[in-house]
Amino acid sequence: EMQLVESGGDVVQPGGSLRLSCVASGFTFSLYDMNWVRQAPGKEPEWVSHINSGGDTAWYVDSVKGRFTISRDNTKNTVSLEMNNLKPEDTALYHCARDPINPNSWGQGTQVTVSS
């Protein structure tokens, strides 16, 4: 059974940094592109970032470009999201996702709150 478990969320001040991690199991991780998706209260889910299976190509939503960096370690079945210069509008539940449009392929999420 596929499982994704996120960690690393916290409450931080604007301008702060966090590193989110996701551990995958139940499927051949190295064969799949991976994503991060976030959902703020009362809003639709928003795709944040994508990394290809080999880890050498990444894409970002415009609002996080230059601030967030996605990476993966296929030897450890992990995908990470380094987030810098966090803004209040980054506050959301962040999900690791194998398919960004299928919530059944997402983890439970880790909460990021950016507030002074």
N, C-alpha and C positions, 0 to 999 in steps of 0.2 A: 504494500500500500504506500502510495506517495505521501511523503510528509515534509513540510517545510516549517522550521522553527526559527523565529526571529528573536533578536535580543539587541540591547544597546539603547533603547529609547530612554528618555529622561526629560526633566524640566531644565531648560537652559535660558540664559538671558540673550537678548538680541546681540548678534555679533559672535556668539559662542559657536562651539563645534561639537559634533557627535559622530560616532562611527557605529553604524548599524551592521549587524551580521546575521546571516541566515544559513542554517545547516540543513542540507537536503538528505533525504534517505528514501528508499523504496523505488528508485529508478536510476537509470544510468546517467548521472548528472552531467558528465562530460560531453554528452551528445546533444544537450539542449541549450538553446539560448535562454537567458534568464532576465527577469525584470524586477523593478521596484514600482509599486503602485501605492498611492496614498489617498486617504479619504478623510476630509475634514468634516466636522459635525454639520449635518444639514446639507451637505454637498455631494455631488456625484463623485465616484472614484476618478482619480486623475493619474494617468501613466506618468512616471517620473524619469525612468532610465531603463536602458536595455543594454545587455552585453551579449556578444555572440558566444557560441559554444567554446571557441578557442581562447576567448578573453582578449582578443587583439582589436576589437572594434566595439565602440560604445556610442550610444545616442542619448540625448537628454532633452527634456522639455525646456523651452526657452527660458522659463523663469528660474531655472537652477543652473544653467550653463555658467561655467566659471566658478561655481561654488561647490558643486557636488561632484564626486568621482566614484564611479562604480568599478569594482574589480572582482575577480574570482580566483579561487584556488581549486583546481580540479583534483588535486591530490587529497584535499580535505573535504571535498563536496561542500564548499562554502562560497557564498557571494556576499559582498560587503558594499556598503554605501558610506563613503566619507562625506560628511556635510560640514561645510565651513560658512562663516558669516551668516549664520542662521537669522531668519526674519520671522516676525510673528505670523506672517502668512504661510510659513512652512509648518505650522502646527497642524498635526494630523496623525491618524493611525497609519503606520507604514507597513505595507505587506510585501513580502517576497513572493514573486509570482512566476510560475512557469509559462502560463498563458495570460496575458494582461486582460483579456476580455472574458475569461472564464473563472469566476470566483471560486469554483471548485478546485482550482489548481493554485490557490493562494494559501499562504500560512495565516495564522490567526492575527498576526500583526504585533507591532511594538509601538507604543505611544510616544510621540515627540511633541513637547509643548515648549513654545518659545515665548517667554513672557518676562517682563521686568518686575 
